[in-house]
Amino acid sequence: MKIFRILILTLFLFPYQQFSQSLNGKKVIYVYGGMDGHWPKESVDFFVPLLEKEGAIVKVFNNFSIYEDKQLMKEADLIIQVFTDAYSSDPRMNDKQFEGLRNAIINGTGFAGWHGGLADSSPYPLYHFIVGGDFVSHPGELEDMKTAEYEIKIYDSLDYITNGVSNFKITNSEQYYMMIDPNVKVLAVSEFKLNNWQPNENEIKGSFMPMIWKKNYGRGRVFYNSIGHYKREFEIPEALTIQMRGFRWASEGKYHTKENLISPVYKK
């Protein structure tokens, strides 16, 4: 009876660590392309070896046509998308490809990525409903970003993805301002601190923006991280830890009971 009570208490206190999270043996589709400024090809060289080192079976594609392959999409455990189609000559995701992606996620395939590679990859409003947010702006002029520094503050330290990870700083990079689904499970936030960012348009100093979150879509798990404009940001140990854990978590949708991730902000 004592052991049973300890087990129940453990599951209650650590609800997101009761199942193992692993990429070993998982089938991963890695889709890259679009705007060169978000290092899509370099991301393949950086992340694919890490995924394969953990035992993932990775197939890499440089366009959205793979989303039309019903068999591969059905077999996939995780789709990692690093494809910013804004300001790019690469073809945008068409209707058939979007439906292939959407159906795979509904049926349990995970969907994960970062920055514009996931949040700025499609003009479809329903796509942003799947992701949980939509890129709006990185307020400030380029010269401001070259000297800017902002802190990623862990908001939920009990979740598997962020457990044990300390706050960390991002320097000389873009701080994303986004429109967010108020029901995503926020894992980390950042504060906008500079006075000279859009002073005559929309005062945002002192506002806190969700930066990292997770959510469900159908049976699928969706993980998003808004940092990552430059590859060097994933050389920060905390940032890389969070991203890899996000991949692992998102790959488990077909194998574990769906988590209750609804987090209503405005609930009375």
Sine and cosine of phi, psi and omega as CSV:
sin_phi,cos_phi,sin_psi,cos_psi,sin_omega,cos_omega
0.00,0.00,-0.64,0.77,-0.01,-1.00
-0.89,0.45,-0.68,0.73,0.01,-1.00
-0.89,0.45,-0.64,0.76,0.01,-1.00
-0.88,0.47,-0.67,0.74,0.00,-1.00
-0.91,0.42,-0.65,0.76,0.02,-1.00
-0.89,0.45,-0.66,0.75,0.01,-1.00
-0.89,0.46,-0.71,0.70,0.01,-1.00
-0.89,0.45,-0.67,0.75,0.01,-1.00
-0.90,0.44,-0.64,0.77,0.01,-1.00
-0.89,0.46,-0.70,0.72,0.00,-1.00
-0.92,0.39,-0.54,0.84,0.00,-1.00
-0.95,0.32,-0.68,0.73,-0.06,-1.00
-0.97,0.22,-0.51,0.86,-0.05,-1.00
-0.79,-0.61,0.91,0.41,-0.14,-0.99
-0.91,0.42,-0.39,0.92,-0.07,-1.00
-0.99,-0.15,0.11,0.99,0.02,-1.00
-0.88,-0.47,0.23,0.97,-0.05,-1.00
-0.98,0.21,-0.26,0.97,0.04,-1.00
-0.88,-0.47,0.55,-0.83,0.06,-1.00
-0.94,0.33,0.57,-0.82,0.04,-1.00
-0.90,-0.44,0.87,-0.50,-0.10,-1.00
-0.51,-0.86,0.58,-0.82,0.11,-0.99
-0.99,-0.11,-0.06,1.00,-0.06,-1.00
-0.88,0.47,0.86,-0.51,0.01,-1.00
0.99,0.17,-0.06,1.00,-0.03,-1.00
-0.97,0.24,0.61,-0.79,0.04,-1.00
-1.00,-0.05,0.88,-0.48,-0.11,-0.99
-0.88,-0.47,0.77,-0.64,0.15,-0.99
-0.98,-0.22,0.84,-0.55,-0.03,-1.00
-0.92,-0.39,0.92,-0.39,-0.05,-1.00
-0.93,-0.36,0.83,-0.55,-0.03,-1.00
-0.75,-0.66,0.32,-0.95,0.05,-1.00
0.48,-0.88,-0.22,-0.98,0.03,-1.00
0.99,0.14,-0.53,-0.85,-0.15,-0.99
-0.87,0.50,0.83,-0.56,-0.04,-1.00
-0.89,0.46,-0.48,0.88,-0.05,-1.00
-0.88,0.48,-0.25,0.97,0.05,-1.00
-0.97,-0.24,0.36,0.93,0.12,-0.99
0.72,0.70,0.80,0.60,-0.04,-1.00
-0.89,0.45,-0.74,0.67,-0.01,-1.00
-0.93,0.38,-0.65,0.76,0.02,-1.00
-0.89,0.46,-0.53,0.85,0.01,-1.00
-0.91,0.42,-0.54,0.84,0.06,-1.00
-0.88,0.47,-0.74,0.67,-0.02,-1.00
-0.90,0.43,-0.47,0.88,-0.03,-1.00
-0.99,0.11,-0.76,0.65,-0.17,-0.99
-1.00,0.00,-0.57,0.82,-0.08,-1.00
-0.86,0.51,-0.69,0.73,0.07,-1.00
-0.87,0.50,-0.58,0.82,0.03,-1.00
-0.92,0.39,-0.65,0.76,0.02,-1.00
-0.90,0.43,-0.70,0.71,-0.02,-1.00
-0.93,0.36,-0.54,0.84,0.05,-1.00
-0.88,0.48,-0.50,0.86,0.02,-1.00
-1.00,0.05,0.04,1.00,0.07,-1.00
0.99,-0.14,0.10,1.00,0.02,-1.00
-0.95,0.31,0.54,-0.84,0.07,-1.00
-0.98,-0.21,0.96,-0.26,-0.20,-0.98
-0.95,-0.31,0.75,-0.66,0.14,-0.99
-0.89,-0.46,0.78,-0.63,-0.13,-0.99
-0.95,-0.32,0.70,-0.71,0.00,-1.00
-0.69,-0.73,0.58,-0.82,-0.04,-1.00
-0.95,-0.33,0.45,0.89,0.11,-0.99
-0.34,-0.94,0.11,-0.99,-0.07,-1.00
-1.00,0.09,-0.04,1.00,-0.10,-0.99
-0.89,0.46,-0.41,0.91,0.01,-1.00
-0.87,0.50,-0.44,0.90,-0.01,-1.00
-0.92,0.39,-0.20,0.98,0.05,-1.00
-1.00,0.00,-0.15,0.99,0.00,-1.00
-1.00,0.07,0.99,-0.13,-0.12,-0.99
-0.88,0.47,-0.60,0.80,-0.04,-1.00
-0.93,0.36,-0.74,0.67,0.01,-1.00
-0.90,0.43,-0.63,0.78,0.00,-1.00
-0.92,0.39,-0.58,0.81,0.03,-1.00
-0.92,0.40,-0.59,0.81,-0.05,-1.00
-0.98,0.17,-0.37,0.93,-0.13,-0.99
-0.93,0.37,0.67,-0.74,0.13,-0.99
-1.00,-0.03,-0.45,0.89,-0.09,-1.00
-0.47,-0.89,0.69,-0.73,0.17,-0.99
-0.92,-0.40,0.85,-0.53,0.11,-0.99
-0.97,-0.26,0.85,-0.53,-0.06,-1.00
-0.89,-0.45,0.84,-0.54,0.03,-1.00
-0.79,-0.61,0.95,0.32,-0.15,-0.99
-0.63,-0.78,0.99,-0.13,0.05,-1.00
-1.00,-0.07,0.96,-0.28,-0.09,-1.00
-1.00,-0.02,-0.07,1.00,0.11,-0.99
-0.92,0.39,0.65,-0.76,0.01,-1.00
0.86,0.52,0.47,0.88,-0.04,-1.00
-0.84,-0.55,0.51,-0.86,0.06,-1.00
-1.00,0.06,-0.13,0.99,0.03,-1.00
-0.92,0.40,0.57,-0.82,0.00,-1.00
-0.87,0.48,0.64,-0.77,0.04,-1.00
-0.97,0.24,0.28,-0.96,0.04,-1.00
-0.90,0.43,0.82,-0.58,0.00,-1.00
-1.00,-0.02,0.03,-1.00,-0.09,-1.00
-0.86,0.51,-0.70,0.71,-0.05,-1.00
-0.91,0.41,-0.64,0.76,0.00,-1.00
-0.93,0.38,-0.65,0.76,0.03,-1.00
-0.89,0.46,-0.68,0.73,0.01,-1.00
-0.91,0.43,-0.59,0.81,0.06,-1.00
-0.89,0.45,-0.67,0.74,0.05,-1.00
-0.91,0.42,-0.75,0.66,-0.04,-1.00
-0.87,0.50,-0.71,0.71,-0.02,-1.00
-0.90,0.43,-0.61,0.79,0.02,-1.00
-0.89,0.45,-0.69,0.72,-0.01,-1.00
-0.91,0.41,-0.69,0.72,0.03,-1.00
-0.82,0.57,-0.60,0.80,-0.07,-1.00
-1.00,0.02,0.11,0.99,0.16,-0.99
0.88,-0.47,-0.13,0.99,0.04,-1.00
-0.95,0.31,0.74,-0.68,0.02,-1.00
-0.97,0.26,0.37,-0.93,0.00,-1.00
-0.68,-0.74,0.83,-0.56,-0.12,-0.99
-0.52,-0.86,0.42,-0.91,0.05,-1.00
0.13,-0.99,-0.31,-0.95,-0.08,-1.00
-0.49,-0.87,0.31,-0.95,0.16,-0.99
0.73,0.68,-0.61,-0.79,-0.03,-1.00
-0.95,0.32,-0.29,0.96,0.00,-1.00
-0.91,0.42,-0.33,0.94,0.07,-1.00
-0.87,-0.49,-0.62,0.79,-0.11,-0.99
-1.00,0.09,-0.24,0.97,-0.04,-1.00
-0.77,-0.64,0.79,0.62,-0.13,-0.99
-0.89,-0.45,-0.02,1.00,-0.08,-1.00
-0.33,-0.94,0.59,-0.81,0.06,-1.00
-0.99,0.11,-0.09,1.00,-0.08,-1.00
-0.97,0.26,0.82,-0.57,0.08,-1.00
-0.84,0.54,-0.61,0.79,-0.01,-1.00
-0.92,0.40,-0.48,0.88,0.08,-1.00
-0.86,0.51,-0.70,0.72,-0.03,-1.00
-0.95,0.32,-0.43,0.90,0.13,-0.99
-0.92,0.39,-0.60,0.80,0.05,-1.00
-0.91,0.41,-0.73,0.68,-0.04,-1.00
-0.93,0.37,-0.59,0.81,-0.02,-1.00
0.98,-0.20,0.03,1.00,0.00,-1.00
-0.13,-0.99,0.18,-0.98,-0.07,-1.00
-0.62,-0.78,0.79,-0.61,0.06,-1.00
-0.88,0.47,0.72,-0.69,0.03,-1.00
-0.91,-0.41,-0.75,0.66,-0.10,-0.99
-0.25,-0.97,0.35,-0.94,0.29,-0.96
-0.88,-0.48,1.00,0.03,-0.19,-0.98
-0.82,0.57,0.62,-0.78,0.03,-1.00
0.92,-0.40,0.36,-0.93,0.06,-1.00
-0.99,0.13,0.30,-0.95,-0.04,-1.00
-0.83,0.56,-0.63,0.78,-0.01,-1.00
-0.90,0.43,-0.56,0.83,0.06,-1.00
-0.90,0.44,-0.67,0.74,-0.05,-1.00
-0.90,0.43,-0.48,0.87,-0.02,-1.00
-0.92,0.39,-0.38,0.93,-0.01,-1.00
-0.89,-0.46,0.03,1.00,-0.08,-1.00
-0.96,0.29,0.50,-0.87,0.13,-0.99
-0.63,-0.78,0.74,-0.68,0.07,-1.00
-0.65,-0.76,0.37,-0.93,-0.10,-1.00
-0.95,-0.30,0.71,-0.71,0.16,-0.99
-1.00,0.02,0.89,-0.45,-0.05,-1.00
-0.96,-0.29,0.84,-0.54,-0.01,-1.00
-0.92,0.39,0.82,-0.57,-0.06,-1.00
-0.99,-0.12,-0.56,0.83,0.02,-1.00
-0.80,-0.60,0.98,-0.19,-0.09,-1.00
-1.00,0.04,-0.06,1.00,0.01,-1.00
-1.00,-0.05,-0.32,0.95,-0.03,-1.00
-0.92,0.38,0.54,-0.84,0.01,-1.00
-0.80,0.60,-0.65,0.76,-0.13,-0.99
-0.93,0.37,-0.56,0.83,-0.09,-1.00
-0.91,-0.42,-0.03,1.00,-0.05,-1.00
-0.86,0.51,0.80,-0.60,0.04,-1.00
0.99,0.15,-0.03,1.00,0.00,-1.00
-1.00,-0.01,0.75,-0.67,0.01,-1.00
-1.00,0.06,0.32,-0.95,0.14,-0.99
-0.85,0.53,0.48,-0.88,0.01,-1.00
-0.52,-0.86,0.30,-0.95,-0.10,-0.99
-0.95,-0.33,0.56,-0.83,0.13,-0.99
-0.92,-0.39,0.75,-0.66,-0.03,-1.00
-0.85,-0.52,0.52,-0.85,0.12,-0.99
0.79,0.61,0.78,0.63,-0.03,-1.00
-0.45,-0.89,-0.02,-1.00,-0.04,-1.00
-1.00,0.07,0.70,-0.71,0.11,-0.99
-0.95,-0.30,0.93,-0.37,-0.14,-0.99
-0.97,0.25,0.73,-0.69,0.23,-0.97
-0.97,-0.24,0.77,-0.64,-0.17,-0.99
-0.69,-0.72,0.36,-0.93,0.24,-0.97
-1.00,-0.09,0.80,-0.60,-0.20,-0.98
-0.87,-0.49,0.66,-0.75,0.20,-0.98
-0.90,0.44,0.86,-0.51,-0.07,-1.00
-0.93,0.37,-0.04,1.00,-0.02,-1.00
-0.95,-0.31,0.11,0.99,0.09,-1.00
-0.95,0.32,0.37,-0.93,0.05,-1.00
-1.00,-0.02,0.97,-0.25,-0.07,-1.00
-0.97,0.23,0.75,-0.67,-0.01,-1.00
-0.96,-0.30,-0.51,0.86,0.00,-1.00
-0.47,-0.88,0.47,-0.88,-0.03,-1.00
-0.72,-0.69,0.17,-0.99,0.17,-0.99
-0.60,-0.80,0.40,-0.92,-0.03,-1.00
-0.96,-0.27,0.67,-0.74,0.13,-0.99
-1.00,0.05,0.84,-0.54,-0.15,-0.99
-0.89,-0.45,-0.34,0.94,-0.13,-0.99
-0.98,0.21,0.69,-0.72,0.01,-1.00
-0.95,0.32,-0.55,0.84,-0.18,-0.98
-1.00,0.01,0.24,0.97,0.06,-1.00
-1.00,-0.01,0.94,-0.34,0.02,-1.00
0.78,0.63,0.78,0.62,-0.09,-1.00
-0.92,0.40,-0.45,0.89,-0.05,-1.00
-0.98,-0.20,0.12,0.99,-0.05,-1.00
-0.89,-0.45,-0.88,0.48,-0.09,-1.00
-0.50,-0.87,0.96,-0.27,-0.04,-1.00
-0.92,0.40,0.86,-0.51,-0.03,-1.00
-0.82,-0.57,-0.06,1.00,0.01,-1.00
-0.85,0.53,0.73,-0.69,0.00,-1.00
1.00,0.00,-0.12,0.99,0.03,-1.00
-0.99,0.14,0.52,-0.85,0.04,-1.00
-0.94,-0.34,0.76,-0.65,-0.07,-1.00
-0.92,-0.40,0.79,-0.61,0.16,-0.99
-0.84,0.55,0.75,-0.66,-0.04,-1.00
-0.92,-0.38,-0.54,0.84,-0.06,-1.00
-0.69,-0.72,0.75,-0.66,0.00,-1.00
-0.48,-0.88,0.16,-0.99,0.12,-0.99
-0.64,-0.77,0.33,-0.94,-0.04,-1.00
-0.28,-0.96,0.14,-0.99,0.11,-0.99
-0.97,-0.25,0.49,-0.87,0.24,-0.97
-0.61,-0.79,0.95,-0.31,-0.19,-0.98
0.89,0.46,-0.73,-0.69,0.09,-1.00
-1.00,0.10,-0.21,0.98,-0.09,-1.00
-0.98,0.18,0.47,-0.88,0.06,-1.00
-0.96,-0.28,0.72,-0.70,-0.04,-1.00
-0.87,-0.48,0.78,-0.63,0.03,-1.00
-0.82,-0.57,0.75,-0.66,0.00,-1.00
-0.73,-0.68,0.64,-0.77,0.01,-1.00
-0.72,-0.70,0.87,-0.49,-0.11,-0.99
-1.00,0.09,-0.15,0.99,0.10,-0.99
-0.99,0.17,0.18,-0.98,0.06,-1.00
0.90,-0.44,0.36,0.93,0.07,-1.00
-0.86,0.51,-0.61,0.79,0.07,-1.00
-0.90,-0.44,0.54,-0.84,0.01,-1.00
-0.88,0.48,-0.55,0.84,-0.04,-1.00
-0.86,0.51,-0.35,0.94,0.02,-1.00
-0.92,0.40,-0.45,0.89,0.04,-1.00
-1.00,0.06,0.06,1.00,0.18,-0.98
-0.99,0.11,-0.18,0.98,0.12,-0.99
-0.97,0.23,0.86,-0.51,-0.11,-0.99
-0.80,0.60,-0.67,0.74,-0.03,-1.00
-0.90,0.43,-0.65,0.76,-0.02,-1.00
-0.91,0.41,-0.68,0.74,0.00,-1.00
-0.93,0.38,-0.65,0.76,0.03,-1.00
-0.85,0.53,-0.74,0.67,-0.01,-1.00
-0.89,0.46,-0.69,0.73,-0.05,-1.00
-0.91,0.41,-0.69,0.72,0.00,-1.00
-0.92,0.38,-0.63,0.78,0.07,-1.00
-0.90,0.43,-0.60,0.80,0.05,-1.00
-0.88,0.47,-0.65,0.76,0.08,-1.00
-0.87,0.49,-0.73,0.68,-0.03,-1.00
-0.87,0.49,-0.75,0.67,-0.03,-1.00
-0.87,0.50,-0.72,0.70,-0.06,-1.00
-0.91,0.41,-0.43,0.90,-0.04,-1.00
-0.97,0.22,-0.10,1.00,-0.14,-0.99
-0.99,-0.15,0.11,0.99,-0.11,-0.99
-0.85,0.52,-0.54,0.84,-0.04,-1.00
-0.99,0.14,-0.15,0.99,-0.21,-0.98
-0.89,-0.45,-0.20,0.98,-0.04,-1.00
-0.72,-0.70,0.36,-0.93,0.06,-1.00
-0.88,0.47,0.63,-0.78,-0.01,-1.00
-0.89,0.46,0.72,-0.70,0.08,-1.00
-0.98,0.21,0.51,-0.86,0.12,-0.99
-1.00,0.09,0.98,-0.21,-0.12,-0.99
-0.95,-0.31,0.07,1.00,0.03,-1.00
-0.90,0.43,0.83,-0.56,-0.02,-1.00
-0.79,-0.62,0.97,0.25,-0.09,-1.00
-0.90,0.43,0.87,-0.50,-0.07,-1.00
-0.96,0.27,-0.59,0.81,-0.16,-0.99
-0.97,-0.25,0.36,0.93,0.01,-1.00
-0.92,0.39,0.72,-0.69,0.03,-1.00
-0.99,0.16,0.00,0.00,0.00,0.00
